[in-house]
Amino acid sequence: MQKFVGTARLEHGADVALFVTTCRTFTKAALGLALRQDIVALHRDLLGFWVKGAHLETLIPLNGSGGGSKRRPFA
């Protein structure tokens, strides 16, 4: 996460920085860093919703919250 934060905007010019992981949760430190640096952190369950057609805008408020499969599915 630290390397990503350091390069996403400055080096690559990202308007929206989106960190996607295939793990179920982020560490507390990684999630804290993402939130402080305005990085969208999506874990694998939210990635699954995105792949199935959920609009990214509906997932951003869940930014790494780690709710996993307990969350209601998105249309």
C-alpha positions as CSV (number, residue, x, y, z in Angstrom):
1,M,0.0,0.0,0.0
2,Q,2.8,2.4,0.8
3,K,4.4,2.0,-2.6
4,F,1.1,2.4,-4.3
5,V,0.3,5.5,-2.4
6,G,3.7,7.0,-3.3
7,T,3.3,6.4,-7.0
8,A,-0.4,6.3,-8.0
9,R,-0.9,10.0,-8.3
10,L,2.6,11.6,-8.5
11,E,4.3,9.0,-10.8
12,H,1.3,7.8,-12.8
13,G,-1.1,10.8,-12.6
14,A,-4.1,8.9,-11.3
15,D,-7.3,10.9,-10.7
16,V,-8.8,8.0,-8.8
17,A,-6.4,5.6,-7.0
18,L,-8.0,2.1,-6.6
19,F,-6.1,-0.6,-4.8
20,V,-7.7,-4.0,-5.4
21,T,-6.6,-7.1,-3.5
22,T,-7.7,-10.8,-3.7
23,C,-7.5,-11.2,0.1
24,R,-10.5,-10.9,2.3
25,T,-9.3,-7.9,4.4
26,F,-6.7,-5.2,4.6
27,T,-4.4,-4.8,7.6
28,K,-5.5,-2.0,9.9
29,A,-2.4,-0.1,9.0
30,A,-2.9,-0.5,5.3
31,L,-6.6,0.5,5.5
32,G,-5.7,3.5,7.7
33,L,-3.2,4.7,5.1
34,A,-5.6,4.2,2.3
35,L,-8.3,6.2,4.0
36,R,-5.9,9.0,4.9
37,Q,-4.5,9.2,1.4
38,D,-8.0,9.0,-0.3
39,I,-7.2,5.6,-1.9
40,V,-10.1,3.3,-2.7
41,A,-9.3,-0.1,-1.2
42,L,-11.4,-3.0,-2.5
43,H,-11.1,-6.5,-1.1
44,R,-12.0,-9.6,-3.0
45,D,-15.7,-9.7,-2.2
46,L,-16.2,-6.1,-3.4
47,L,-14.2,-7.0,-6.5
48,G,-16.6,-9.8,-7.1
49,F,-19.6,-7.4,-6.9
50,W,-17.7,-5.0,-9.3
51,V,-17.1,-7.8,-11.8
52,K,-20.7,-8.8,-11.6
53,G,-21.8,-5.4,-12.7
54,A,-22.0,-3.2,-9.6
55,H,-21.1,0.4,-10.3
56,L,-17.9,1.4,-8.7
57,E,-19.6,4.4,-7.2
58,T,-21.7,2.1,-5.1
59,L,-18.7,0.3,-3.8
60,I,-16.5,3.3,-3.0
61,P,-18.4,4.1,0.3
62,L,-17.5,0.6,1.4
63,N,-13.8,1.5,0.9
64,G,-12.1,-1.4,2.5
65,S,-14.7,-1.9,5.2
66,G,-14.1,-5.7,5.1
67,G,-17.8,-6.6,5.3
68,G,-17.2,-9.5,2.9
69,S,-20.0,-11.8,2.0
70,K,-22.2,-10.4,4.8
71,R,-23.0,-7.4,2.7
72,R,-26.1,-7.3,0.6
73,P,-25.4,-8.1,-3.1
74,F,-25.5,-5.2,-5.6
75,A,-27.5,-5.1,-8.7
